Each structure stands twice: as C-alpha cells, then as structure tokens.
Amino acid sequence: MTPIEEVRPYGDRLNDGAIQISFSLPIPLSAQSKEAAKQVAGKLGLEHLRLIYAQDLGNSFSFYIIYGRTSGSINLSSIHIPTVDIPQMDFWQINDLLAHELKKTVTVVGATMGADAHTVGLDAILSAKGFGGESGLERYPQFKIYNLGAQVPAEEVLREIIEQKADVALISQVVTQRQSHLQNLSYLEDLLEGEELRQDLILICGGPYIDAEVALEVGFDAGFGPGTTPSQVASFVVNELLRRRRA
C-alpha cells in the first residue's frame, strides 16, 4: 500500500473534509443562539455548515452539534512527536532482570495530585488487579508500591519519596482545567530539584491528556496516555535503570 502523505477528515467519501464539532455557549437556547453557534463554527474555517442538534442546558447555557467541511489537510511528514520507545518485556522478564541483573527491588510512590480525585488510571498501573489482562505492579515481586491515592499535595508526595527512598514517582493527572495538570507536575519537579533528588529519581506521569511530549516539557522522564498497561510502565522503569547504571 502506498504511504499516505496528506490527510483530511472524511465522513461520507474519502477526503471530503467532513467534520463534526460540539460545544456549549453561555447563553440560553434560541434562534439567535443557534445562529451564533453556526457563526462560531464558521470562524473556525468550516464551510457548508449544518446545525444538527441543539439543547438548552439551563442556567443560561446551551449545547450544539454542527456538521461542516474543511478544505485543509495535514502533511504527515511534517509531524515529529517524542515517543517512549523502549523494548517491551513481560512480567517474568521484568522481574528476572531486576532480581538477577540489577539485584534490587524498585520502590514506587504513586499519587494523583492537587484537586484531582481520579484514581482509575493510577490504580490500573499500580493495584494488583491491573489492567488489560495484566497484573498491576503490586503483584510484581521486585516492585514495592506506595499508592497515596487522590488529591495529594505535592509536598506530601515529596515527603513520601524521601521517607520511602523511592526509585520511581508515578503521578496521574486527569483534571486539566486552567492547565492544572501541568502546574502540578512542574511544581513537583521543582520541589525535587530543590531537594537535589531529581537526578536519582525516575519521574513518570500519566493520564488522558499526557504524552511523551508533555512529560518532557514539565521535566519528567516519560509520559503515558490512555490504554497504557502495567508492563509498559515496568518495562520503561527497568530499561531506564539499566541505562543509568551503564551511563
């Protein structure tokens, strides 16, 4: 198959540029608000607009779904994104490397920070029940897990890292309002730098709006998004420990 260089959205036919968008407006539903919604979509560069759904949300808010078309396309060769590219290992390979080559038990402190109360992603990686048919890190004989749970201040995460002499900090962030996830992650990294702990710690973040690029921007070593399995995180940790030992 010939590699695709230019891509456009499509709905009914390939490259027809069809797009569906949805959004809310801070005004009650009315004929005027519907026209305002279409004009918002028009200012985004969409053409051939159709308002297909509108609903009053109460308290002077309203919601809209609009179909439109774009003439724009994206050149895939112009996109360059950092990725976490590591050899993937299974449960047994990971534990064997830690036990016989690195000869250590890895201590992990995990938490969601700030006002973030979401722990599903964190528990998917750390708790014994795991995710995606895999056991979580609590079941790995060579991992020792301290799961601090939700809404943990960065200062408490720092204290636990120091007290447990952690090798890894795993921070999950789901809430993104006003870039709170970036602020929380950056703040923790600053605290670790201030205590001269950063260089000896593997810092990992995860969440639905996290990727490798975001992680590097806030000073972390790796970032994992939705669908990440425990063995992927464990594989990164083991490979990073091996890299640092050989450096």
N, C-alpha and C positions, 0 to 999 in steps of 0.2 A: 504494500500500500504506500502511495506517495505521501510523505510527511506534509502535514498541513502547516502553512506558514502564517496565513491571515485567517483570523476567526471573527465571526459575527454571531450575535444571538439569532436563534431561529424558533419559529412556532409552528406554522403550517408547512413551510417549504424551507429547504436549506438556504441559509444566508438571507432570509427575508428581513432580518433585523428586528423581529418581533420581541417586545419586552413587556412584562407585567410588573408594575410597581404598586406599592401600597404605602399609605402614610396617614397621619392624623393632622388635623388643623385645630387651632384653639378657638373655633367659632361654632355656633350651632348649625345644624344641617338646614340648608335652604337652597333655593335655586341659585342664589348668589354664591353660596359656599361651594356648590358643585362646579360652577364656572371657575371659581378661584382655584379649585383643585386641578382642573384641566390646564389652567394657565401656569400653575406650578410645574406640571409635567412638561409643558411647552418650554419653559425656561431651562429645563434640563436637556433640551435639544431633541426631544421626541416629537415625532410627527404622526399624522393620521390617528389622532387621539380618540379613544372611546372610554367613557366612564361606565364601567360595568357593575359597580356596586358602591353604595353609599349608606352609611348608618350613623344615626345620632348616638353619641356615647354618653349624653347627659352632661351636666355641669359645664355647658357651653363648649363641648368638644365634639368633633365628628371625624369619621373614618372613611377612606376612599380606596378603591382599587381601580386602576386605569391601565388599559392596553395602549401601546403605542409602537412606533417603529423608529429605529436609529439607522443612520447611514454609515456610522462609524465602524471601524474594525480594528483589531489588535494584531500587531506583528509579534508572534510568539518568540522569535529570535531576539527580540529586544528586552525580554523579561529575564532578569537574573535574580534569584532569590536564594539566600543562605539556607542550607538544609542540615539536619543532623544525619550525617551519612556515616553509619557505623556497621560493623559486622553484627548480624543478628544471631544470638545464641539462645538455646533453650534452658529450661530450669536446671537440668543436670549439668550442662556445660558451664553455666554461670557459677554454680556452687562449687564445682570441681576446680575452676580457675582460682576462685577466692581461697579455697581450702588448701590447695597444693602449690600454686604458683605465688599468689600474693600473701598467703598464710595470714589471713585476717578476717575478722567479722566486721562488716560495714554497718556503722551506726547512722541511721537516717532520722532526722527530725522533719516532720511534715505538718503543714497547717494551711488554713485559709486565713487571710489577714484583713485587718481593718473592719469595715462593716459587713464584709462578705460572709454570708451564712450558708453558702452552698458547699457541701462536702461530698457530693456524689462522685465527682471526678477524683478527688483526693482518696476517698475510700476504695475506689475501683483499682487504684495502683497499690495502696498500702495494706488494706484489710485482707484477711485470709481468704475471704470469698472471691476476691479478684474480679476479673472482667474478661469477656471474650473467650470464655472457656479456659482461662489461665488462672492459676493461683496468684494471689497478691503477695507482696514482698514479705508479709508477716509469716508466710509459710516457707520462705527460703531459710535453710539452716544457717547460712552465712550472713544474714541480714538481721539487725536488731532495730526495731521500729518504735519510734515515739510519735504517735499521732495526736497532735494537740487539738484537733478539731477546728471549729469555726470561730470567726470573729476574734482572732488572736492578735493583740498588739505586736508590732514589730519588736518592741523591747523585750516582750516575753519570749518570742522566738529566739532572739539573741541570747537571752539567759539560758534557755534550754540547750541551745547549741554549745554554749560554754560548759554547762553542767554535765552534759552527756558526752562531751568531747566528740561531737558529731563529725562524720566524714562527709555527709551529704545533707543539704537542706532542700526539701521539696515543697514549693509554695504553689498552691492552686488559687487562681483568681478568675471569678466568673463575672462579678459586677464591674461594669466599665463606665458608669455614669461619671462624667467630668474627668475621664482618664484616671479614675481612682486606682485601677489595676496597675498602671504604670507608676503612679506616685508611690504606692505601697511597695512595689518591687524595688524601685530605685532607693527608697528610704532604707529598706533592709540592707541593701548592698552598701549604702553609705555607712550604716552602723557597723557592719562587718569590717569595712575599711578602717574605720576609726579605732576599732579594737585590734587591728592588724591580724584579723582572722581570715580575710577574704582569700588570700592566695593558697591557703591549705584546705579550703572547703570547696566541694563541688556544689554549685548552685543551679538548681533546676526549677523551672516554672512551667505551669500547665493550665489549660483552660480553653474554652471555645474560641477565644479571641487571641490566643497565644500561638506563636510560631517561632521558628529559629531566629528570624529577623528581629522580632520584638524582644526576644530574650537577650540578644547581643546588644540591643540599644540600651537596655537597662542594666547592663553589666553582669548578666547571668551567663552560664556556660552552655545551657541548652534550653529549648522551649518545645513543648509537645502539645499538640492540639487534640481535637475530638477523635475518638477511636483508638487512642494510644493504649497499648497493652502493658501489663507489668513487666514482661520480659524485655520489651523495647527500652523501658527506663533502666532496668537492671543491666541490660547489655551496654547501654551508654556508660553507666557508672563503672562497670568493670573495665571497659576499654579506656576510659579516661584515667582510672587508677593505674592501669598498665602504662599508658602514655606518659603520665607524670613520673612514674618510677624510672622509666627508661630515658627521660629527658636529661 
